[in-house]
C-alpha cells in the first residue's frame, strides 16, 4: 500500500500536467522535429558534464552533507573533535563513550542538577546520568574503553543451563479462581539455550564470532585517569530522544525501538489473550521466562536480525565482565588486544590494579607505585618505546555479572545459601562477615532432584 501511495503521489500529478501541456512550437518544430544526434561527436557524458557533476556540483553537495551532519551532531552534544576515530573497531554506537570534563554538571532527564558530584573528579550517579555544560563547562577529550576480554568463536553453551528445568523454574501463585496454582517452564529445546539476562548462561564465553569484550577493570582504569561515562544533556532535548535508552529491562522482553536492536523481544505477550484465565497463564509463563533470564538468542538457520549472537556480542553486553573476579592475579593472558589507539593506551597505562580495583585484584609486585606490575592492562614497554606504541593485554578468563543472582538461586535449590549476616571467625582472631550454610542435602530436600549438581560444580558456583 505504501508503494502504491508513493507511485500515485509522484507520478499521477506530473502525468496530468503533461496531458494538458501545449505542443512545442518554433523554428525547429519541437523536439520531435529535430535531427538525431551525431553519435561520433555528441556524447552523453562529455568532459564538461563530468567536471560539472563530480568536481563542481558533486563536491558542493558532499560538503553540504558533511556540514549538515556535523552541525546536527554538535547541537546534540557530539562536536567533531570528539568523533574523530570513534568508528575504529566498531566502537561508535555500540559502546559507551568516556570523557574528561572541565566544569559542567550532572543532571537527570528532567534537568535537575546533582549537587553532590563534580564532573571533573567523579563519575555520574545512576539517578543523574546526563552531563550538561552549564555556564562554561566543556568536554576536553574522549576515549572508548579497550576490549581486553577474549571472545570465543562459538555460541555460548554453559554447562549450568541444563539445570534450568522445571525443578529450578517453578512459581506458585493465586489464580483467577482464588486457588493456588503452580506453573513450571517446559519450553522445547530450552536446555543449553543462551539467555541474555542469565549470568551463568555466559560461563566465561563471549559468544559467536569471537567479539572481544570490555572488562570492568578497563572501565575503572579510565575512571582513575579522569574519564567518565558521557551522555550529553543536549541529546536529551532532541525530539527523537527516548529515556528508555538509558536502561532496558533485559529480562522483561520489551524490544528496543530502533532498527539495530540488541535486545530481542519476548515471544510471550499476555495482552494478546482475551480471557482472564488466558492472560493469567501467559503472564505467569512470562514471569518464568524472565526468571530464566529473558529472551533467547538463536543460531544457525533460525538466526534473525534481532536474535543473532553475532549481533548481540558486537555490542557491549548487558552486564560487566570482570577479570579479577575470575583471576585475581590477572595472569591468564593470550596475546594483545586487537585494536587500541594511542589515547586508549595512555589512559590505562600506570593504573594500579591492586590499589584501585573494586573487584579484588591482587597483582604480584604491584605495591610499588608506578611499577610495571601496577599496570597490568599493558605489556611492558621496550627500551625507548612510547606508551602509544605499546600493546594492551588480552585476558582469557573473566566472570560475567549482571546482578540477577542466578548462581545463588541455583545453589539455593540444592540447599546451599550464603548468610551475609553471619560472622565467620578467622585464624588471625578477626571475623569475616558472611559465610556459606547448608540447609539440606540433595537427598534430604523437598523431593530428590533428578539432576543434582556435582561437588566440583558446587565449589565452582560458590567461587563465582
SESE-690827 format. One record per residue (C-alpha): x, y, z; residue in one letter. Coordinates in steps of 0.1 Angstrom, whole numbers. Each point is the difference from the previous one (the first is absolute). Last residue first. Layout:
! SESE-690827
[pt [X; Y; Z]; "A"]
...
***
This chain:
! SESE-690827
[pt [317; -174; 412]; "X"]
[pt [18; -18; 27]; "X"]
[pt [-31; -16; 13]; "X"]
[pt [-10; -11; -35]; "X"]
[pt [33; -17; -5]; "X"]
[pt [-2; -18; 33]; "X"]
[pt [-35; -12; -8]; "X"]
[pt [12; -11; -34]; "X"]
[pt [28; -20; 16]; "X"]
[pt [-24; -17; 24]; "X"]
[pt [-23; -10; -28]; "X"]
[pt [-33; 18; -5]; "X"]
[pt [-32; -20; 1]; "X"]
[pt [-21; -11; -30]; "X"]
[pt [-31; -19; 11]; "X"]
[pt [-2; 20; 33]; "X"]
[pt [-13; -20; 30]; "X"]
[pt [-32; 15; 13]; "X"]
[pt [0; 28; 26]; "X"]
[pt [36; -5; 10]; "X"]
[pt [15; -30; 17]; "X"]
[pt [17; -15; -30]; "X"]
[pt [15; 32; -13]; "X"]
[pt [12; 9; 35]; "X"]
[pt [-18; 25; 22]; "X"]
[pt [4; 36; 14]; "X"]
[pt [37; 3; -8]; "X"]
[pt [18; 33; 9]; "X"]
[pt [27; 21; -16]; "X"]
[pt [14; 29; 19]; "X"]
[pt [-5; 37; 5]; "X"]
[pt [20; 28; 18]; "X"]
[pt [36; -10; 6]; "X"]
[pt [12; 0; 36]; "X"]
[pt [33; 6; 16]; "X"]
[pt [23; -23; 21]; "X"]
[pt [25; -6; -27]; "X"]
[pt [-13; -35; -5]; "X"]
[pt [-33; 15; -12]; "X"]
[pt [-35; -1; 16]; "X"]
[pt [-29; 2; -24]; "X"]
[pt [-27; 24; 11]; "X"]
[pt [-34; -7; -15]; "X"]
[pt [-21; 29; -15]; "X"]
[pt [7; -8; -37]; "X"]
[pt [-11; -36; 3]; "X"]
[pt [9; -15; -33]; "X"]
[pt [-23; -28; -11]; "X"]
[pt [2; -38; -7]; "X"]
[pt [-31; -22; 1]; "X"]
[pt [3; -13; -36]; "X"]
[pt [-26; 25; -13]; "X"]
[pt [20; 26; 19]; "X"]
[pt [30; -7; -22]; "X"]
[pt [-19; 8; -32]; "X"]
[pt [-15; 31; 15]; "X"]
[pt [34; 13; 12]; "X"]
[pt [16; -5; -35]; "X"]
[pt [-30; 17; -16]; "X"]
[pt [2; 30; 23]; "X"]
[pt [-11; 23; -29]; "X"]
[pt [26; 27; 9]; "X"]
[pt [15; 2; -35]; "X"]
[pt [34; -17; 4]; "X"]
[pt [21; -18; -26]; "X"]
[pt [33; -15; 13]; "X"]
[pt [32; 3; -20]; "X"]
[pt [27; -23; -12]; "X"]
[pt [20; 4; -33]; "X"]
[pt [14; 35; 5]; "X"]
[pt [14; 21; -29]; "X"]
[pt [28; 24; 11]; "X"]
[pt [3; 33; -18]; "X"]
[pt [31; 6; -21]; "X"]
[pt [23; 30; 0]; "X"]
[pt [6; 26; -28]; "X"]
[pt [-21; 26; 18]; "X"]
[pt [20; -5; 31]; "X"]
[pt [32; 9; -18]; "X"]
[pt [28; -25; -3]; "X"]
[pt [35; 12; 10]; "X"]
[pt [9; -35; 13]; "X"]
[pt [-30; -24; -3]; "X"]
[pt [-32; 6; 18]; "X"]
[pt [-14; -27; 23]; "X"]
[pt [-33; -12; -14]; "X"]
[pt [-31; 20; 10]; "X"]
[pt [-31; -6; 22]; "X"]
[pt [22; -12; 29]; "X"]
[pt [12; 35; 10]; "X"]
[pt [11; -5; 36]; "X"]
[pt [25; -26; -11]; "X"]
[pt [16; 26; -21]; "X"]
[pt [9; 19; 31]; "X"]
[pt [-15; 35; 5]; "X"]
[pt [-5; -4; 37]; "X"]
[pt [15; -32; 13]; "X"]
[pt [-26; -23; 15]; "X"]
[pt [-8; -16; -33]; "X"]
[pt [26; -27; 3]; "X"]
[pt [-25; -28; -3]; "X"]
[pt [-34; 11; -13]; "X"]
[pt [-28; -3; 26]; "X"]
[pt [-32; 12; -17]; "X"]
[pt [-30; -3; 23]; "X"]
[pt [-28; 15; -22]; "X"]
[pt [1; 36; 12]; "X"]
[pt [34; 7; -16]; "X"]
[pt [19; 31; 12]; "X"]
[pt [30; -14; 20]; "X"]
[pt [5; -34; -15]; "X"]
[pt [-7; 11; -35]; "X"]
[pt [23; 30; 0]; "X"]
[pt [-7; 18; -33]; "X"]
[pt [33; 10; -15]; "X"]
[pt [-11; -1; -36]; "X"]
[pt [-38; -1; -4]; "X"]
[pt [-6; 35; -15]; "X"]
[pt [32; -1; -20]; "X"]
[pt [-10; -32; -17]; "X"]
[pt [-34; 14; -10]; "X"]
[pt [15; 32; -12]; "X"]
[pt [25; -17; -22]; "X"]
[pt [-25; -23; -17]; "X"]
[pt [-10; -35; 10]; "X"]
[pt [-10; -28; -23]; "X"]
[pt [3; -38; 0]; "X"]
[pt [10; -2; 37]; "X"]
[pt [32; -19; 6]; "X"]
[pt [12; -36; 2]; "X"]
[pt [-16; -24; 24]; "X"]
[pt [-4; 7; 37]; "X"]
[pt [-7; -19; 32]; "X"]
[pt [21; 19; 26]; "X"]
[pt [-25; 26; 12]; "X"]
[pt [10; -9; 36]; "X"]
[pt [-37; 0; 11]; "X"]
[pt [-11; -24; -28]; "X"]
[pt [-38; -4; -1]; "X"]
[pt [-10; 30; 21]; "X"]
[pt [31; 17; -13]; "X"]
[pt [-10; -1; -37]; "X"]
[pt [-35; 15; 5]; "X"]
[pt [-24; 0; -29]; "X"]
[pt [-30; 24; 5]; "X"]
[pt [-37; -3; -9]; "X"]
[pt [-22; 5; -30]; "X"]
[pt [29; -8; -23]; "X"]
[pt [16; 29; -19]; "X"]
[pt [-8; -4; -37]; "X"]
[pt [13; -24; -26]; "X"]
[pt [-11; -28; 24]; "X"]
[pt [-37; 5; -8]; "X"]
[pt [5; 2; -38]; "X"]
[pt [21; -32; -1]; "X"]
[pt [-24; -17; 25]; "X"]
[pt [-28; 6; -26]; "X"]
[pt [-35; 6; 14]; "X"]
[pt [-11; 34; -15]; "X"]
[pt [11; -5; -36]; "X"]
[pt [-10; -37; 0]; "X"]
[pt [20; -32; 8]; "X"]
[pt [-22; -30; -6]; "X"]
[pt [23; -14; -26]; "X"]
[pt [29; -1; 23]; "X"]
[pt [-4; 17; 34]; "X"]
[pt [-28; 13; 22]; "X"]
[pt [3; 23; 30]; "X"]
[pt [-24; -6; 29]; "X"]
[pt [-23; 25; 17]; "X"]
[pt [1; 6; 38]; "X"]
[pt [23; -15; 26]; "X"]
[pt [-18; -30; 14]; "X"]
[pt [-19; 21; 24]; "X"]
[pt [-11; 22; -29]; "X"]
[pt [-13; -31; -18]; "X"]
[pt [-17; -11; 32]; "X"]
[pt [-17; 34; 3]; "X"]
[pt [-11; -3; -36]; "X"]
[pt [-16; -33; 8]; "X"]
[pt [-20; 15; 28]; "X"]
[pt [-12; 28; -23]; "X"]
[pt [-10; -26; -25]; "X"]
[pt [-21; -19; 25]; "X"]
[pt [-16; 31; 14]; "X"]
[pt [-8; 14; -34]; "X"]
[pt [-16; -33; -10]; "X"]
[pt [-20; -1; 33]; "X"]
[pt [-12; 36; -4]; "X"]
[pt [-13; -7; -34]; "X"]
[pt [11; 19; -32]; "X"]
[pt [36; -9; -7]; "X"]
[pt [24; 23; -18]; "X"]
[pt [7; 21; 31]; "X"]
[pt [20; -28; 15]; "X"]
[pt [28; 4; -26]; "X"]
[pt [25; -28; -2]; "X"]
[pt [26; -3; -27]; "X"]
[pt [22; 26; 19]; "X"]
[pt [16; 26; -21]; "X"]
[pt [38; -1; -8]; "X"]
[pt [24; 23; 17]; "X"]
[pt [27; 13; -24]; "X"]
[pt [-21; 21; -23]; "X"]
[pt [15; 14; -32]; "X"]
[pt [-34; 14; -13]; "X"]
[pt [-12; 19; 30]; "X"]
[pt [-26; -6; 26]; "X"]
[pt [16; -25; 23]; "X"]
[pt [-21; -30; 7]; "X"]
[pt [-16; -5; 34]; "X"]
[pt [6; -36; 11]; "X"]
[pt [0; 6; 37]; "X"]
[pt [34; -16; 5]; "X"]
[pt [23; 28; -12]; "X"]
[pt [-22; 28; 14]; "X"]
[pt [16; 29; -18]; "X"]
[pt [20; 30; 12]; "X"]
[pt [11; 33; -13]; "X"]
[pt [-17; -6; -34]; "X"]
[pt [-33; -1; 18]; "X"]
[pt [2; 38; 3]; "X"]
[pt [-8; 3; -37]; "X"]
[pt [14; 30; -19]; "X"]
[pt [-11; 6; -36]; "X"]
[pt [-12; 36; 7]; "X"]
[pt [35; 8; 13]; "X"]
[pt [2; 16; 34]; "X"]
[pt [15; -31; 15]; "X"]
[pt [28; 1; -25]; "X"]
[pt [11; 34; 13]; "X"]
[pt [2; -16; 35]; "X"]
[pt [30; -19; -12]; "X"]
[pt [6; -37; 9]; "X"]
[pt [36; -4; 9]; "X"]
[pt [15; -26; 23]; "X"]
[pt [29; 13; 20]; "X"]
[pt [37; 4; -9]; "X"]
[pt [22; 14; 29]; "X"]
[pt [29; -24; -3]; "X"]
[pt [-13; -21; 29]; "X"]
[pt [-34; -1; -19]; "X"]
[pt [18; -14; -31]; "X"]
[pt [17; -27; 21]; "X"]
[pt [-33; -9; 16]; "X"]
[pt [-15; -5; -35]; "X"]
[pt [29; -23; -10]; "X"]
[pt [-5; -19; 33]; "X"]
[pt [-37; -4; -8]; "X"]
[pt [10; -19; -31]; "X"]
[pt [-9; 9; -36]; "X"]
[pt [-8; -29; -24]; "X"]
[pt [18; -18; -29]; "X"]
[pt [-24; -12; -27]; "X"]
[pt [7; -37; -7]; "X"]
[pt [-26; -3; -27]; "X"]
[pt [-25; -19; 21]; "X"]
[pt [2; 6; 38]; "X"]
[pt [18; 17; 27]; "X"]
[pt [7; -31; 21]; "X"]
[pt [10; 1; 36]; "X"]
[pt [-32; -20; 10]; "X"]
[pt [-23; 23; -19]; "X"]
[pt [-32; -18; 12]; "X"]
[pt [14; 4; 35]; "X"]
[pt [-12; 36; 1]; "X"]
[pt [-35; -5; -14]; "X"]
[pt [-14; 31; -17]; "X"]
[pt [11; -8; -36]; "X"]
[pt [-13; -35; 1]; "X"]
[pt [20; -26; -20]; "X"]
[pt [-17; -33; -7]; "X"]
[pt [16; -30; 15]; "X"]
[pt [-32; -16; 12]; "X"]
[pt [-30; 19; -14]; "X"]
[pt [-6; -22; -30]; "X"]
[pt [-37; -1; 5]; "X"]
[pt [-10; 23; 29]; "X"]
[pt [-15; -17; 31]; "X"]
[pt [0; 27; 26]; "X"]
[pt [-20; -9; 30]; "X"]
[pt [-31; 17; 14]; "X"]
[pt [-16; -8; 33]; "X"]
[pt [-35; 12; 9]; "X"]
[pt [-15; 11; 33]; "X"]
[pt [-37; 5; -4]; "X"]
[pt [-19; 33; 1]; "X"]
[pt [-16; -8; -35]; "X"]
[pt [23; 25; -18]; "X"]
[pt [31; -18; 14]; "X"]
[pt [19; 5; 32]; "X"]
[pt [37; -6; -5]; "X"]
[pt [25; -28; -1]; "X"]
[pt [32; 4; -21]; "X"]
[pt [23; -26; -14]; "X"]
[pt [33; 4; -19]; "X"]
[pt [27; -21; 17]; "X"]
[pt [-19; -33; 1]; "X"]
[pt [-16; 8; -33]; "X"]
[pt [34; 1; -17]; "X"]
[pt [28; 25; 2]; "X"]
[pt [25; -26; 10]; "X"]
[pt [10; -6; -36]; "X"]
[pt [12; 36; -2]; "X"]
[pt [28; -7; 24]; "X"]
[pt [23; -15; -27]; "X"]
[pt [0; 33; -17]; "X"]
[pt [-2; -1; -38]; "X"]
[pt [7; 35; -14]; "X"]
[pt [2; -2; -38]; "X"]
[pt [34; -4; -15]; "X"]
[pt [30; 22; -9]; "X"]
[pt [12; 8; 35]; "X"]
[pt [5; 36; 10]; "X"]
[pt [30; 12; 20]; "X"]
[pt [-5; 26; 26]; "X"]
[pt [21; 31; -6]; "X"]
[pt [-23; 22; -21]; "X"]
[pt [15; 35; 8]; "X"]
[pt [-23; 26; 15]; "X"]
[pt [-10; 28; -25]; "X"]
[pt [16; 34; 2]; "X"]
[pt [-10; 36; 4]; "X"]
[pt [17; 35; 2]; "X"]
[pt [-6; 33; 18]; "X"]
[pt [-37; 2; 2]; "X"]
[pt [-12; 35; 9]; "X"]
[pt [-14; 19; 30]; "X"]
[pt [-7; 37; -2]; "X"]
[pt [-35; 7; 14]; "X"]
[pt [-15; -35; 2]; "X"]
[pt [17; -25; -23]; "X"]
[pt [-25; -27; 8]; "X"]
[pt [9; -37; 6]; "X"]
[pt [-27; -26; 3]; "X"]
[pt [-2; -30; 23]; "X"]
[pt [-15; 16; 31]; "X"]
[pt [-19; -27; 18]; "X"]
[pt [26; -26; -10]; "X"]
[pt [28; 22; 14]; "X"]
[pt [25; 17; -22]; "X"]
[pt [37; -6; 3]; "X"]
[pt [22; 21; 23]; "X"]
[pt [29; 25; -3]; "X"]
[pt [-8; 25; -28]; "X"]
[pt [-37; -8; 0]; "X"]
[pt [-4; 15; 36]; "X"]
[pt [-24; -21; 20]; "X"]
[pt [-24; 8; 28]; "X"]
[pt [-20; 28; -16]; "X"]
[pt [-18; -23; -25]; "X"]
[pt [-20; 24; -22]; "X"]
[pt [-36; -5; -11]; "X"]
[pt [-4; 1; -38]; "X"]
[pt [-29; -23; -1]; "X"]
[pt [20; -29; -15]; "X"]
[pt [25; 3; 29]; "X"]
[pt [29; 24; 3]; "X"]
[pt [38; -1; 5]; "X"]
[pt [18; 34; -1]; "X"]
[pt [24; 19; -21]; "X"]
[pt [37; 7; 8]; "X"]
[pt [28; -14; -21]; "X"]
[pt [-11; -36; -9]; "X"]
[pt [22; -29; -11]; "X"]
[pt [-20; -24; -21]; "X"]
[pt [-11; -37; -1]; "X"]
[pt [-21; -12; -29]; "X"]
[pt [-23; -30; 4]; "X"]
[pt [2; -28; -25]; "X"]
[pt [-20; -11; -30]; "X"]
[pt [-8; 34; -16]; "X"]
[pt [36; 7; -10]; "X"]
[pt [23; -28; 10]; "X"]
[pt [2; -20; -32]; "X"]
[pt [38; -6; 3]; "X"]
[pt [5; 36; -11]; "X"]
[pt [-31; 21; -5]; "X"]
[pt [8; 25; 27]; "X"]
[pt [33; 10; -17]; "X"]
[pt [-11; 37; -1]; "X"]
[pt [-34; 3; 17]; "X"]
[pt [10; 21; 30]; "X"]
[pt [17; 27; -21]; "X"]
[pt [-31; 3; -22]; "X"]
[pt [-23; 11; 28]; "X"]
[pt [-24; -27; 15]; "X"]
[pt [-25; 17; 23]; "X"]
[pt [-32; 2; -20]; "X"]
[pt [8; 33; -17]; "X"]
[pt [34; -14; -10]; "X"]
[pt [-16; -31; -16]; "X"]
[pt [-24; 23; -20]; "X"]
[pt [28; 23; -11]; "X"]
[pt [23; -29; -9]; "X"]
[pt [-27; -17; -22]; "X"]
[pt [-10; 32; -17]; "X"]
[pt [36; 9; -8]; "X"]
[pt [7; -35; -13]; "X"]
[pt [-30; 2; -23]; "X"]
[pt [8; 35; -12]; "X"]
[pt [36; -11; -8]; "X"]
[pt [-12; -29; -20]; "X"]
[pt [-26; 21; -19]; "X"]
[pt [26; 26; -9]; "X"]
[pt [25; -26; -10]; "X"]
[pt [-26; -17; -23]; "X"]
[pt [-10; 34; -16]; "X"]
[pt [35; 10; -9]; "X"]
[pt [24; -30; -3]; "X"]
[pt [-24; -28; -7]; "X"]
[pt [-29; 13; -20]; "X"]
[pt [15; 31; -15]; "X"]
[pt [33; -17; -9]; "X"]
[pt [-17; -30; -16]; "X"]
[pt [-25; 22; -19]; "X"]
[pt [28; 21; -15]; "X"]
[pt [20; -30; -9]; "X"]
[pt [-29; -14; -18]; "X"]
[pt [-23; -28; 11]; "X"]
[pt [-29; -5; -24]; "X"]
[pt [24; 4; -29]; "X"]
[pt [-8; 22; -31]; "X"]
[pt [28; -4; -25]; "X"]
[pt [1; -35; -13]; "X"]
[pt [-37; -8; 10]; "X"]
[pt [-12; 31; -20]; "X"]
[pt [-33; 8; 15]; "X"]
[pt [-33; -9; -17]; "X"]
[pt [-16; 29; -19]; "X"]
[pt [-25; 21; 18]; "X"]
[pt [-37; 0; -9]; "X"]
[pt [-11; -21; 30]; "X"]
[pt [17; 25; 23]; "X"]
[pt [-21; 30; -11]; "X"]
[pt [-8; 14; -34]; "X"]
[pt [35; 12; -8]; "X"]
[pt [-9; 37; -5]; "X"]
[pt [-23; -1; 29]; "X"]
[pt [-30; -18; 15]; "X"]
[pt [-2; -26; 27]; "X"]
[pt [-35; -13; 7]; "X"]
[pt [-19; 13; 31]; "X"]
[pt [1; -21; 32]; "X"]
[pt [-33; -14; 12]; "X"]
[pt [10; -36; -1]; "X"]
[pt [34; 9; 14]; "X"]
[pt [-16; 15; 31]; "X"]
[pt [-22; -31; 6]; "X"]
[pt [32; -21; -2]; "X"]
[pt [17; 22; 25]; "X"]
[pt [-29; -5; 25]; "X"]
[pt [-2; -37; -5]; "X"]
[pt [36; -9; 4]; "X"]
[pt [13; 11; 34]; "X"]
[pt [-32; -2; 20]; "X"]
[pt [-13; -31; -16]; "X"]
[pt [33; -18; 1]; "X"]
[pt [6; 9; 37]; "X"]
[pt [-35; -13; 8]; "X"]
[pt [5; -32; -19]; "X"]
[pt [33; -6; 19]; "X"]
[pt [-17; 6; 33]; "X"]
[pt [-28; -24; -8]; "X"]
***
